[in-house]
Amino acid sequence: MNKTSKIYIAGHRGMVGSAILRNLQKNGYANLVVATSSELDLRDTASVKAFFEDEKPEYVFDAAAKVGGIHANNTYPAEFLYDNLMIQNNIIHQAYLNKVKKLMFLGSSCIYPKLAEQPLKESSLLSGYLEPTNEAYAIAKISGIKMCEYYRKQYGSNFISAMPTNMYGYGDNYHPTNSHVLPALLRRFHEAKLAGAPSVTIWGSGKPLREFMFADDLADACVFLMQHYNESEFINVGTGEEVSILELAKLISKTVGYEGEITFDSTKPDGTPRKLMDSSKLHNLGFKHKTSLAEGLKLTYQDFLSKEKTYSAVK
């Protein structure tokens, strides 16, 4: 992949896709192809077929997906399964038909069994039951991994898969019910600060452990892997560091400047008890993240504040 290669970034308006787009632009890649959802419905096979035949991209970053937190995954499982299967099936198959030189499929750490041995190794895939609250999304992403693997095996396609840990950063989703834990907490603490609320209540016990990676660090990793990784097995992308939800809440509270009490609603689900990625394979290739959680939260909150009116309008 060189500076003049034609590169398609699917999902370029999402948090991860936009980070990849910024990264490529910053590093001098000039021949970039993007399309909004109104311009190209990635669930529509005929439209995706026409797009690939017209554009003929040489490289593809597939960061397009329907995403959400525990509530969204649990409430709309049929949509999460159907939409994600259609999106990835269309992109991967058309990449094969149009002789794309290399494709990267981006998944999620939720592909791993709920009680898989920690830290999560790539070899743990399909070794146990999935977390029920996001099973539909996980099944779709596992299918994408296997599709890349089997297209490589049957057709010789250079399709790779990367499984990021929990992401956050610029342009995150701050919907009050359909967002992931970190942006949901950031918005909740911010609104509690503005309202002078005496306390903020958080789902679950606060005990689950989570790993978080700044989206721009993931973008660095994705570009790095497109240049240096060509194996059939998918690869984990994480920091190797974890915090409890309680510790995260305290850090977000400090970042936002909220001084009230933090309480927990134990009647709500915790989700997976621990989810730390074993990213030793990535680290052994020579990649390491740059942004600490504290630093990343400050940057993310600054971004949130710059778009607060837009986020506040979403009820």
Backbone bond lengths (Angstrom), bond angles and torsions (degrees), N, CA, C in turn:
res aa  C-N    CA-C-N  psi(-1)  N-CA   C-N-CA  omega(-1)  CA-C   N-CA-C  phi
1 M - - - 1.455 - - 1.525 108.38 -
2 N 1.331 117.45 114.27 1.456 120.58 179.71 1.525 110.99 -115.29
3 K 1.334 116.96 -179.75 1.461 121.75 -171.92 1.526 113.50 -63.57
4 T 1.344 117.31 -22.69 1.466 119.74 -179.03 1.527 112.94 -101.56
5 S 1.322 117.75 -1.37 1.464 121.36 179.17 1.516 110.85 -60.95
6 K 1.329 116.07 142.37 1.459 120.35 178.22 1.521 108.23 -83.48
7 I 1.335 116.58 116.82 1.467 122.16 -171.95 1.523 109.91 -122.30
8 Y 1.317 115.90 126.20 1.468 121.72 176.99 1.518 109.51 -101.95
9 I 1.334 115.68 125.34 1.468 121.18 175.33 1.519 107.74 -107.30
10 A 1.330 116.97 104.58 1.463 121.66 177.26 1.520 108.45 -80.99
11 G 1.342 116.63 131.58 1.452 120.34 -177.96 1.515 112.45 82.32
12 H 1.331 117.24 34.66 1.460 120.76 -172.82 1.527 113.85 -70.79
13 R 1.323 117.90 -11.88 1.461 119.89 177.83 1.528 112.52 -93.26
14 G 1.310 117.37 -9.86 1.456 120.91 176.84 1.519 110.45 -77.29
15 M 1.306 115.92 171.81 1.459 120.52 -177.31 1.528 111.95 -59.91
16 V 1.325 117.15 -47.34 1.462 120.51 -177.80 1.522 111.25 -74.85
17 G 1.330 116.98 -45.94 1.462 120.36 -179.67 1.520 112.19 -60.73
18 S 1.332 116.99 -40.40 1.467 119.97 179.84 1.529 110.89 -68.01
19 A 1.326 116.88 -33.15 1.466 120.63 177.09 1.530 110.47 -67.20
20 I 1.331 116.76 -40.26 1.472 120.41 177.20 1.524 109.91 -64.87
21 L 1.331 117.02 -42.87 1.463 121.37 178.77 1.528 110.14 -60.41
22 R 1.326 117.95 -46.55 1.471 121.57 178.33 1.519 111.29 -59.54
23 N 1.320 115.43 -42.61 1.460 121.03 -178.32 1.523 110.76 -62.05
24 L 1.324 116.27 -47.10 1.464 120.25 -178.72 1.525 110.97 -64.94
25 Q 1.320 116.76 -42.76 1.468 120.64 178.92 1.523 110.54 -62.67
26 K 1.329 116.50 -43.48 1.468 121.36 -178.80 1.521 111.42 -63.16
27 N 1.343 116.17 -32.21 1.457 120.39 -177.14 1.526 113.91 -95.97
28 G 1.332 116.63 14.13 1.465 119.79 169.27 1.512 116.73 89.42
29 Y 1.338 117.57 11.86 1.470 119.71 175.28 1.532 107.39 -80.70
30 A 1.335 115.55 117.41 1.470 119.66 -169.35 1.524 114.47 -105.16
31 N 1.328 116.94 -16.59 1.476 119.93 -173.73 1.529 109.90 -103.55
32 L 1.322 115.78 67.69 1.466 121.51 -173.58 1.519 110.79 -104.29
33 V 1.335 115.57 139.32 1.463 121.91 -178.81 1.524 108.88 -117.06
34 V 1.330 116.58 130.04 1.459 121.99 176.24 1.526 109.15 -139.03
35 A 1.321 115.58 161.08 1.467 120.97 175.79 1.523 108.14 -153.49
36 T 1.313 117.36 133.45 1.458 121.17 178.48 1.529 109.60 -75.07
37 S 1.321 116.37 166.62 1.471 120.45 179.74 1.523 111.85 -64.70
38 S 1.340 116.79 -27.83 1.468 119.35 177.43 1.526 111.15 -75.21
39 E 1.320 116.12 -26.09 1.468 120.65 177.75 1.522 111.80 -84.85
40 L 1.317 116.53 -31.16 1.467 121.18 -177.14 1.525 109.68 -147.76
41 D 1.340 115.86 111.49 1.462 121.13 175.65 1.522 107.27 -85.69
42 L 1.332 116.00 106.12 1.463 120.34 -174.95 1.526 113.24 -68.15
43 R 1.320 117.26 -9.72 1.468 120.46 175.35 1.526 111.36 -82.44
44 D 1.326 116.47 -13.90 1.459 122.11 -175.79 1.533 110.20 -94.31
45 T 1.317 116.21 110.24 1.461 121.50 -173.97 1.523 112.75 -59.70
46 A 1.309 117.54 -44.49 1.466 120.83 -177.85 1.527 110.98 -63.96
47 S 1.314 116.83 -40.26 1.462 120.71 -179.69 1.529 111.35 -66.42
48 V 1.326 116.66 -42.40 1.461 120.46 179.96 1.533 110.06 -67.30
49 K 1.311 116.27 -38.81 1.471 121.21 176.93 1.531 110.65 -58.65
50 A 1.333 116.26 -48.60 1.464 120.94 -179.55 1.531 111.04 -63.67
51 F 1.335 116.34 -39.65 1.466 121.03 -179.46 1.525 111.01 -61.63
52 F 1.313 117.26 -48.18 1.471 120.88 -178.87 1.526 111.19 -66.13
53 E 1.325 116.90 -39.26 1.461 119.98 179.57 1.518 111.79 -66.93
54 D 1.329 116.91 -33.21 1.467 120.96 178.91 1.528 112.08 -77.63
55 E 1.333 116.25 -44.77 1.467 120.82 -172.56 1.526 113.83 -85.84
56 K 1.333 117.36 -34.07 1.463 122.74 -178.26 1.537 112.60 48.91
57 P 1.335 118.32 58.60 1.472 119.42 178.12 1.525 110.97 -66.70
58 E 1.329 115.42 148.74 1.472 120.52 177.29 1.524 111.39 -89.53
59 Y 1.333 115.43 -32.11 1.463 121.14 -179.02 1.525 108.90 -133.43
60 V 1.336 115.62 146.91 1.466 120.70 -177.22 1.524 110.52 -134.48
61 F 1.331 115.85 128.80 1.464 122.21 167.86 1.522 106.22 -104.83
62 D 1.340 117.52 113.91 1.460 121.03 -179.86 1.522 109.50 -96.13
63 A 1.342 114.99 90.92 1.468 121.47 177.40 1.519 110.91 -109.32
64 A 1.329 116.55 17.57 1.468 120.89 -178.14 1.522 110.02 -89.33
65 A 1.326 116.00 131.71 1.468 120.04 179.22 1.517 110.16 -168.71
66 K 1.319 115.05 157.42 1.466 121.20 167.88 1.517 105.84 -89.86
67 V 1.328 116.99 120.12 1.463 120.49 -174.42 1.528 111.25 -128.96
68 G 1.330 115.63 162.78 1.458 121.30 178.07 1.514 110.54 178.70
69 G 1.325 116.76 175.26 1.455 121.77 179.97 1.517 112.54 -87.64
70 I 1.332 116.07 -164.50 1.472 121.91 -176.71 1.526 111.12 -55.93
71 H 1.329 117.28 -47.84 1.469 120.71 -176.52 1.530 111.07 -61.25
72 A 1.334 116.52 -47.94 1.467 120.06 -178.10 1.526 111.47 -64.31
73 N 1.328 116.80 -44.45 1.468 120.63 -179.80 1.522 111.57 -62.55
74 N 1.319 115.93 -38.34 1.460 121.30 -176.44 1.525 111.80 -77.18
75 T 1.336 116.30 -27.25 1.462 121.55 -175.99 1.522 113.04 -88.09
76 Y 1.339 116.47 -33.33 1.468 121.04 -175.12 1.535 112.70 -123.51
77 P 1.335 118.68 51.10 1.471 119.94 -174.96 1.523 114.16 -62.51
78 A 1.334 117.38 -36.47 1.471 119.51 -179.77 1.525 110.45 -63.73
79 E 1.336 116.54 -42.75 1.465 120.35 178.82 1.529 110.83 -65.48
80 F 1.314 117.54 -42.45 1.461 120.61 -179.08 1.526 111.19 -63.41
81 L 1.321 117.13 -37.33 1.460 120.21 178.74 1.520 110.93 -73.42
82 Y 1.319 117.47 -53.01 1.471 121.64 -175.90 1.532 111.91 -63.00
83 D 1.321 116.51 -52.90 1.464 119.34 -175.76 1.524 111.82 -60.45
84 N 1.320 117.34 -45.01 1.461 119.54 -177.87 1.521 112.63 -69.95
85 L 1.324 117.19 -37.83 1.467 119.02 175.36 1.526 111.11 -61.83
86 M 1.316 116.65 -45.70 1.461 120.13 -178.34 1.531 111.43 -64.44
87 I 1.318 117.15 -44.63 1.468 121.32 -179.43 1.522 110.69 -58.73
88 Q 1.323 116.73 -53.81 1.461 119.17 -175.35 1.520 112.52 -71.94
89 N 1.322 117.74 -36.79 1.471 119.49 177.70 1.520 110.86 -59.91
90 N 1.328 116.66 -45.67 1.462 120.47 -178.86 1.519 111.72 -64.09
91 I 1.331 116.70 -45.93 1.474 119.92 -177.69 1.524 111.40 -66.43
92 I 1.315 117.43 -48.49 1.464 121.00 -176.95 1.524 111.26 -64.77
93 H 1.330 116.61 -44.08 1.466 119.03 -177.86 1.533 111.39 -67.73
94 Q 1.320 116.88 -41.48 1.466 118.72 179.13 1.529 111.36 -69.92
95 A 1.314 117.69 -30.25 1.465 120.40 174.67 1.529 109.99 -62.82
96 Y 1.311 115.94 -40.68 1.468 120.74 176.67 1.532 111.35 -65.52
97 L 1.339 116.48 -49.35 1.469 120.19 -177.18 1.529 112.13 -63.26
98 N 1.320 116.79 -32.08 1.462 120.36 -176.81 1.527 113.05 -100.33
99 K 1.339 115.00 16.66 1.463 121.94 170.92 1.533 114.28 57.46
100 V 1.323 114.93 43.15 1.460 120.18 173.35 1.529 108.83 -61.35
101 K 1.324 117.01 135.03 1.465 121.29 -176.38 1.526 112.26 -68.18
102 K 1.344 115.95 -38.02 1.458 119.04 -179.26 1.520 109.41 -158.33
103 L 1.322 115.80 139.39 1.462 122.55 178.43 1.516 109.67 -129.06
104 M 1.321 115.74 139.44 1.459 120.50 171.27 1.520 109.45 -113.95
105 F 1.325 115.72 124.81 1.459 122.87 175.95 1.520 108.37 -101.16
106 L 1.332 115.86 127.42 1.454 120.49 -179.77 1.517 111.00 -103.40
107 G 1.307 116.00 127.37 1.452 121.40 -178.93 1.512 112.02 -112.52
108 S 1.316 116.46 -136.36 1.466 121.83 -175.82 1.519 109.52 -159.06
109 S 1.320 115.94 153.48 1.466 119.84 179.05 1.523 112.19 -68.12
110 C 1.328 118.14 -10.96 1.467 120.04 -179.93 1.524 112.16 -71.80
111 I 1.322 117.70 -3.91 1.477 121.09 177.33 1.523 111.74 -67.04
112 Y 1.328 116.86 -19.39 1.456 119.86 -174.41 1.530 111.89 -81.68
113 P 1.337 117.10 152.05 1.461 120.39 176.23 1.528 111.31 -57.44
114 K 1.322 115.48 148.30 1.465 121.27 -177.42 1.523 112.17 -55.20
115 L 1.314 116.96 -41.80 1.466 120.66 -175.87 1.522 112.23 -110.37
116 A 1.319 117.19 30.77 1.467 120.87 178.87 1.521 110.37 -64.29
117 E 1.313 115.93 150.93 1.464 121.29 178.88 1.533 109.76 -59.10
118 Q 1.322 115.65 138.75 1.462 121.79 -179.40 1.524 110.49 -103.38
119 P 1.346 117.45 146.97 1.466 127.22 -8.13 1.524 110.84 -68.10
120 L 1.324 115.79 159.13 1.459 121.99 -172.95 1.528 111.81 -74.04
121 K 1.335 114.82 116.24 1.466 120.00 178.71 1.521 109.90 -96.68
122 E 1.311 117.14 151.14 1.462 122.01 179.36 1.534 111.29 -54.42
123 S 1.321 116.68 -31.93 1.469 121.11 -177.65 1.525 113.20 -71.11
124 S 1.343 117.90 -9.63 1.476 121.32 -178.91 1.525 113.11 -82.00
125 L 1.313 118.01 -7.14 1.459 120.77 -179.51 1.526 110.46 -56.33
126 L 1.335 116.18 134.24 1.469 123.79 177.47 1.529 113.79 62.90
127 S 1.340 116.44 26.28 1.469 119.71 -179.33 1.524 112.78 -98.77
128 G 1.350 117.64 2.04 1.461 120.51 -179.68 1.515 111.52 -174.21
129 Y 1.347 115.16 -174.68 1.461 120.79 -177.89 1.529 111.42 -73.67
130 L 1.332 115.51 145.43 1.450 121.84 178.66 1.531 110.62 -81.58
131 E 1.339 116.09 162.43 1.457 121.51 172.36 1.529 108.12 -66.16
132 P 1.351 119.11 120.24 1.471 121.11 -173.77 1.527 115.12 -58.52
133 T 1.340 117.78 -32.71 1.462 119.41 -174.70 1.523 113.78 -69.35
134 N 1.340 118.11 -21.75 1.470 118.75 176.27 1.524 112.78 -129.33
135 E 1.326 115.02 29.15 1.461 120.54 -177.46 1.531 112.43 -59.79
136 A 1.325 117.87 -41.98 1.466 120.65 -176.99 1.523 111.54 -60.87
137 Y 1.330 116.11 -46.87 1.469 120.74 178.86 1.525 110.43 -63.22
138 A 1.332 116.10 -42.62 1.460 120.68 -178.64 1.522 111.43 -63.12
139 I 1.326 117.33 -42.57 1.466 120.81 179.46 1.527 110.84 -62.03
140 A 1.327 116.28 -40.24 1.463 119.58 177.45 1.525 110.52 -61.78
141 K 1.312 116.82 -45.59 1.460 120.41 -177.76 1.535 111.96 -68.32
142 I 1.323 116.82 -36.79 1.469 119.57 175.44 1.519 109.96 -62.43
143 S 1.323 116.57 -39.58 1.465 120.74 177.69 1.522 110.90 -61.67
144 G 1.339 117.00 -39.14 1.461 120.39 177.95 1.519 112.36 -64.15
145 I 1.321 115.77 -41.80 1.470 120.50 177.06 1.529 110.04 -59.04
146 K 1.334 115.41 -48.86 1.462 120.20 -177.69 1.531 111.62 -67.61
147 M 1.327 116.71 -33.58 1.458 119.79 177.90 1.533 110.06 -62.77
148 C 1.333 116.67 -45.58 1.468 119.83 177.13 1.526 111.24 -61.96
149 E 1.320 114.83 -42.51 1.471 120.28 179.83 1.525 111.23 -61.83
150 Y 1.339 117.25 -44.91 1.460 120.58 -176.12 1.525 112.84 -76.81
151 Y 1.333 117.42 -30.93 1.470 119.34 175.06 1.526 109.64 -67.67
152 R 1.322 117.48 -33.61 1.465 120.85 174.26 1.524 109.97 -66.11
153 K 1.343 115.46 -45.34 1.458 120.50 -177.51 1.524 112.37 -65.89
154 Q 1.338 117.45 -45.60 1.461 120.92 -175.04 1.528 113.41 -84.39
155 Y 1.353 116.06 -39.65 1.466 119.35 -173.06 1.528 114.33 -111.01
156 G 1.339 117.46 -8.66 1.458 119.92 -178.39 1.519 113.48 78.26
157 S 1.318 117.28 17.39 1.468 121.16 -178.85 1.532 110.32 -71.23
158 N 1.323 116.33 135.84 1.469 120.14 178.32 1.523 109.19 -86.43
159 F 1.338 114.74 73.82 1.455 122.42 179.96 1.523 108.12 -109.17
160 I 1.334 116.43 126.05 1.461 121.11 -179.87 1.532 109.55 -119.49
161 S 1.326 115.34 159.43 1.469 120.77 179.73 1.521 109.86 -127.70
162 A 1.330 115.55 136.66 1.464 121.56 176.59 1.516 108.63 -122.70
163 M 1.324 116.55 134.64 1.466 121.74 -179.01 1.520 109.76 -112.19
164 P 1.330 116.69 100.19 1.464 120.04 179.98 1.526 111.82 -75.17
165 T 1.303 115.42 155.54 1.453 121.60 170.71 1.530 108.19 -77.67
166 N 1.333 119.07 -167.71 1.464 122.05 178.32 1.527 109.89 -63.71
167 M 1.336 115.56 127.20 1.457 120.84 -176.16 1.528 111.73 -104.89
168 Y 1.320 116.10 155.06 1.462 122.36 172.65 1.527 106.87 -154.48
169 G 1.341 116.37 164.51 1.456 118.27 177.47 1.512 113.02 148.48
170 Y 1.319 115.95 -158.40 1.458 122.38 -178.21 1.524 110.86 -59.33
171 G 1.346 115.45 134.46 1.462 119.34 175.58 1.508 114.12 73.44
172 D 1.305 118.18 24.00 1.471 121.24 179.12 1.530 110.01 -67.16
173 N 1.332 115.77 168.85 1.465 122.15 178.64 1.526 108.59 -93.24
174 Y 1.344 116.07 118.33 1.457 120.54 -177.01 1.528 112.47 -110.02
175 H 1.329 116.23 25.31 1.462 119.60 178.74 1.533 108.66 -59.60
176 P 1.330 118.24 136.19 1.481 120.51 -174.23 1.518 115.18 -62.93
177 T 1.336 118.93 -22.58 1.471 119.82 -179.65 1.522 113.19 -122.83
178 N 1.333 118.78 -23.90 1.466 120.89 -173.65 1.524 114.47 -105.18
179 S 1.326 117.34 15.19 1.461 119.93 -178.25 1.529 110.98 -101.68
180 H 1.345 115.47 167.92 1.457 121.18 176.69 1.533 110.22 -76.54
181 V 1.323 115.46 171.15 1.458 120.25 -169.14 1.527 113.30 -61.28
182 L 1.329 118.67 -45.58 1.467 119.19 -174.89 1.532 112.69 -65.44
183 P 1.341 119.77 -53.39 1.467 118.48 178.03 1.527 113.15 -64.11
184 A 1.335 116.83 -33.37 1.467 119.71 178.19 1.522 110.30 -62.77
185 L 1.328 116.48 -42.87 1.468 120.34 178.91 1.524 111.48 -68.74
186 L 1.308 116.76 -38.76 1.462 119.84 -179.89 1.528 110.28 -60.53
187 R 1.333 115.82 -45.99 1.462 118.87 178.84 1.538 110.87 -65.27
188 R 1.331 116.23 -42.26 1.464 119.59 -176.74 1.527 111.72 -63.45
189 F 1.345 116.54 -43.16 1.463 119.65 179.02 1.527 111.29 -68.35
190 H 1.338 116.42 -36.95 1.461 119.85 178.00 1.530 110.66 -62.54
191 E 1.326 116.71 -46.32 1.471 120.32 -179.11 1.526 111.60 -68.03
192 A 1.335 115.71 -34.42 1.465 119.57 177.41 1.526 110.50 -66.24
193 K 1.322 116.14 -37.74 1.467 120.75 177.40 1.531 110.09 -62.79
194 L 1.331 116.28 -47.16 1.469 120.45 -179.06 1.535 111.64 -63.24
195 A 1.336 115.58 -37.18 1.467 120.22 -177.20 1.527 112.76 -83.57
196 G 1.318 117.08 -9.70 1.457 120.38 -175.81 1.516 112.48 67.23
197 A 1.344 116.81 30.50 1.468 121.94 -178.24 1.525 110.54 -66.62
198 P 1.351 117.09 138.65 1.464 119.80 -177.63 1.533 114.21 -72.34
199 S 1.357 115.88 -22.07 1.471 118.18 -178.33 1.525 110.54 -152.64
200 V 1.327 115.43 159.82 1.461 123.43 174.27 1.522 107.16 -124.33
201 T 1.352 116.14 125.87 1.462 120.94 -179.88 1.520 109.94 -100.59
202 I 1.326 115.44 132.97 1.460 122.26 -175.94 1.519 109.61 -118.04
203 W 1.337 116.06 142.43 1.468 121.27 178.80 1.521 111.32 -60.09
204 G 1.340 115.40 142.87 1.456 121.78 171.51 1.518 113.55 83.18
205 S 1.328 114.31 -159.09 1.464 121.05 -174.21 1.526 113.85 -97.56
206 G 1.332 116.50 -17.03 1.458 120.65 -175.13 1.511 113.26 86.72
207 K 1.337 116.86 -3.13 1.464 120.54 -175.88 1.540 115.54 -85.85
208 P 1.345 119.19 -27.95 1.474 118.36 -178.74 1.522 112.45 -54.25
209 L 1.318 115.73 143.54 1.465 122.18 -179.93 1.523 109.70 -101.74
210 R 1.314 115.62 135.82 1.455 120.94 -178.96 1.525 110.88 -135.42
211 E 1.328 113.93 153.43 1.463 122.95 176.98 1.529 107.13 -112.03
212 F 1.322 117.06 137.81 1.463 120.42 -178.92 1.523 110.29 -129.81
213 M 1.334 114.80 141.47 1.463 120.73 179.70 1.522 109.65 -130.80
214 F 1.316 116.64 134.20 1.456 122.18 177.77 1.527 108.98 -66.80
215 A 1.335 117.07 133.26 1.463 121.29 -172.43 1.525 113.25 -58.61
216 D 1.331 117.58 -33.24 1.461 119.07 179.37 1.531 111.96 -69.57
217 D 1.336 116.70 -27.06 1.468 119.54 172.76 1.525 110.59 -70.44
218 L 1.334 116.32 -38.30 1.465 119.44 175.42 1.522 110.53 -61.65
219 A 1.327 117.44 -42.21 1.461 120.92 178.85 1.527 110.46 -58.95
220 D 1.337 116.31 -42.71 1.473 120.29 175.90 1.522 110.36 -57.33
221 A 1.339 115.79 -43.85 1.458 121.06 -179.02 1.521 111.08 -64.90
222 C 1.328 117.06 -40.54 1.469 120.91 -178.60 1.518 111.35 -63.33
223 V 1.317 117.10 -46.04 1.464 120.97 179.26 1.531 109.40 -65.36
224 F 1.324 116.20 -39.87 1.468 120.94 177.48 1.528 110.96 -59.35
225 L 1.334 116.47 -45.72 1.465 120.51 -178.39 1.530 112.06 -68.70
226 M 1.318 117.18 -35.46 1.470 119.45 176.75 1.531 110.97 -62.26
227 Q 1.319 115.54 -27.01 1.472 119.49 179.93 1.531 112.70 -89.98
228 H 1.330 116.96 -26.24 1.467 118.32 -168.01 1.535 116.07 -126.62
229 Y 1.328 118.99 -4.84 1.467 120.07 -174.22 1.521 110.67 -122.65
230 N 1.336 116.10 127.13 1.465 120.34 -177.25 1.529 112.31 -139.76
231 E 1.326 116.63 36.11 1.463 119.85 -176.34 1.527 111.95 -100.90
232 S 1.327 114.83 160.51 1.462 121.54 -179.50 1.523 111.49 -69.90
233 E 1.333 117.03 -40.82 1.466 120.31 -176.82 1.529 111.14 -70.68
234 F 1.328 115.97 138.65 1.455 119.32 175.57 1.519 109.85 -65.61
235 I 1.344 116.72 163.63 1.456 120.44 -176.30 1.531 110.45 -130.82
236 N 1.323 116.24 136.17 1.459 121.74 177.33 1.519 111.03 -73.32
237 V 1.340 115.50 144.10 1.468 120.74 175.87 1.526 107.95 -128.92
238 G 1.315 116.19 106.28 1.459 120.80 -179.25 1.511 111.79 -152.55
239 T 1.329 115.11 -175.18 1.465 120.91 -177.46 1.518 112.63 -99.33
240 G 1.343 116.72 -23.87 1.456 120.55 -174.39 1.521 112.97 83.05
241 E 1.343 117.04 8.01 1.464 121.99 -178.46 1.529 109.27 -120.84
242 E 1.328 117.75 144.96 1.468 120.78 -177.95 1.518 111.21 -138.56
243 V 1.350 114.38 154.70 1.460 121.37 176.11 1.522 108.28 -137.15
244 S 1.325 117.38 155.58 1.461 120.36 174.39 1.531 107.88 -77.67
245 I 1.327 116.09 160.81 1.462 120.15 176.75 1.528 110.28 -61.38
246 L 1.332 117.42 -35.36 1.462 120.78 176.37 1.528 110.61 -62.85
247 E 1.327 116.88 -46.10 1.471 120.67 178.90 1.524 110.72 -62.77
248 L 1.332 115.82 -39.92 1.462 120.46 177.41 1.526 110.39 -61.71
249 A 1.334 115.62 -46.27 1.465 120.49 -179.77 1.527 111.01 -59.01
250 K 1.315 116.90 -42.89 1.465 120.76 179.06 1.528 111.29 -63.60
251 L 1.340 116.45 -40.50 1.462 120.84 -179.43 1.522 111.12 -67.82
252 I 1.343 116.36 -40.59 1.468 120.22 177.64 1.522 110.01 -66.93
253 S 1.331 116.78 -42.13 1.460 121.23 178.25 1.526 110.57 -57.42
254 K 1.312 116.56 -42.58 1.464 121.87 178.93 1.523 110.94 -67.01
255 T 1.349 116.77 -42.29 1.466 121.63 -179.42 1.524 111.11 -62.40
256 V 1.331 115.22 -41.90 1.463 121.45 -178.25 1.533 111.54 -76.33
257 G 1.327 116.25 -29.30 1.460 120.37 -176.95 1.518 112.64 90.79
258 Y 1.347 115.73 26.69 1.471 120.16 177.96 1.523 108.88 -86.80
259 E 1.329 117.15 135.36 1.456 120.84 -174.26 1.526 113.79 -115.80
260 G 1.348 117.68 9.38 1.458 120.39 -179.83 1.515 112.84 -82.77
261 E 1.329 114.89 -168.83 1.475 122.47 -176.82 1.526 110.28 -89.31
262 I 1.342 116.18 149.58 1.462 122.08 175.00 1.522 108.11 -109.15
263 T 1.340 117.46 122.15 1.466 122.24 178.22 1.517 109.62 -122.86
264 F 1.349 115.83 164.54 1.465 120.63 -177.39 1.523 111.01 -127.81
265 D 1.343 115.48 142.90 1.459 122.44 177.55 1.526 108.43 -104.12
266 S 1.328 115.86 96.81 1.472 121.05 -174.49 1.521 113.21 -72.29
267 T 1.346 118.16 -5.88 1.475 120.21 175.75 1.527 110.69 -78.25
268 K 1.327 117.71 -14.84 1.463 122.06 178.97 1.530 109.81 -90.67
269 P 1.357 117.54 153.21 1.467 120.48 -176.26 1.520 113.38 -70.49
270 D 1.324 114.93 146.30 1.462 121.60 176.09 1.531 111.99 -85.66
271 G 1.336 116.24 -26.92 1.461 119.17 -169.88 1.517 109.66 79.25
272 T 1.313 117.10 -160.29 1.462 122.24 -179.15 1.533 110.29 -60.16
273 P 1.351 117.75 132.60 1.463 119.56 -175.68 1.526 114.92 -64.35
274 R 1.328 116.06 -34.45 1.465 120.01 179.58 1.513 108.59 -148.67
275 K 1.324 117.04 142.95 1.457 119.26 -179.19 1.525 109.57 -149.65
276 L 1.326 115.19 80.48 1.460 121.77 177.29 1.518 109.09 -110.33
277 M 1.309 116.62 128.44 1.460 120.89 -179.45 1.523 110.62 -82.88
278 D 1.321 115.85 141.99 1.463 120.38 168.32 1.530 106.09 -89.58
279 S 1.331 116.17 101.12 1.462 121.33 -177.44 1.527 112.03 -102.09
280 S 1.328 115.61 24.34 1.474 119.41 -177.36 1.526 111.96 -62.89
281 K 1.322 116.55 -32.55 1.473 119.95 178.96 1.533 109.89 -62.16
282 L 1.330 116.43 -45.33 1.461 121.33 177.80 1.526 110.83 -65.68
283 H 1.319 116.85 -45.26 1.458 120.63 -178.07 1.526 111.26 -64.41
284 N 1.326 116.86 -34.43 1.474 120.42 178.85 1.530 112.42 -69.58
285 L 1.350 115.97 -20.41 1.465 119.63 175.10 1.528 110.95 -78.15
286 G 1.332 116.75 -12.88 1.462 120.55 177.09 1.509 115.17 111.43
287 F 1.362 117.57 10.03 1.464 119.08 -179.61 1.522 110.78 -104.85
288 K 1.338 115.82 139.15 1.467 122.27 174.59 1.523 108.35 -143.69
289 H 1.315 116.70 140.08 1.464 120.62 179.52 1.532 110.56 -67.14
290 K 1.346 115.67 159.85 1.466 120.37 -175.35 1.529 113.60 -112.16
291 T 1.332 117.79 -25.04 1.463 121.67 -168.34 1.520 111.98 -101.84
292 S 1.326 117.38 122.17 1.467 121.01 176.37 1.517 109.38 -71.69
293 L 1.337 117.09 161.30 1.462 120.88 179.47 1.523 110.58 -62.84
294 A 1.318 117.97 -42.15 1.465 121.29 -179.57 1.525 110.76 -62.11
295 E 1.322 116.49 -44.70 1.466 120.84 179.64 1.527 110.61 -67.00
296 G 1.335 116.44 -43.54 1.457 120.61 -179.77 1.517 112.51 -63.09
297 L 1.344 116.74 -37.25 1.465 120.41 178.09 1.527 111.26 -64.65
298 K 1.327 117.07 -39.72 1.460 120.27 178.23 1.532 110.80 -62.32
299 L 1.332 116.54 -44.83 1.465 121.06 179.20 1.524 110.77 -64.26
300 T 1.326 115.96 -40.97 1.457 121.06 -179.27 1.523 110.96 -66.57
301 Y 1.326 116.67 -41.76 1.467 119.80 179.80 1.533 111.13 -66.32
302 Q 1.322 116.63 -37.68 1.466 120.22 175.47 1.522 110.49 -60.63
303 D 1.333 115.93 -41.14 1.465 120.60 178.11 1.525 110.20 -65.83
304 F 1.331 116.89 -41.58 1.462 121.52 177.92 1.531 110.41 -59.39
305 L 1.324 116.61 -46.52 1.461 120.85 -178.68 1.525 112.00 -62.97
306 S 1.333 116.61 -34.57 1.468 119.86 -179.30 1.525 111.77 -69.92
307 K 1.340 116.42 -17.90 1.472 120.99 -178.54 1.524 111.29 -124.23
308 E 1.321 115.76 22.59 1.467 120.64 -172.38 1.521 113.47 -56.56
309 K 1.326 117.59 -41.05 1.445 120.48 -178.79 1.530 111.61 -60.78
310 T 1.338 115.64 -39.44 1.468 120.35 178.62 1.515 110.22 -65.12
311 Y 1.334 116.91 -46.69 1.462 120.82 -178.45 1.523 111.95 -67.32
312 S 1.325 116.69 -38.51 1.463 121.13 -177.53 1.523 111.50 -66.43
313 A 1.334 116.33 -24.30 1.474 120.19 -179.68 1.518 112.27 -74.19
314 V 1.345 116.29 -16.34 1.470 121.46 179.85 1.508 109.22 -87.26
315 K 1.345 116.72 111.30 1.459 121.09 -177.44 1.529 111.31 -102.81
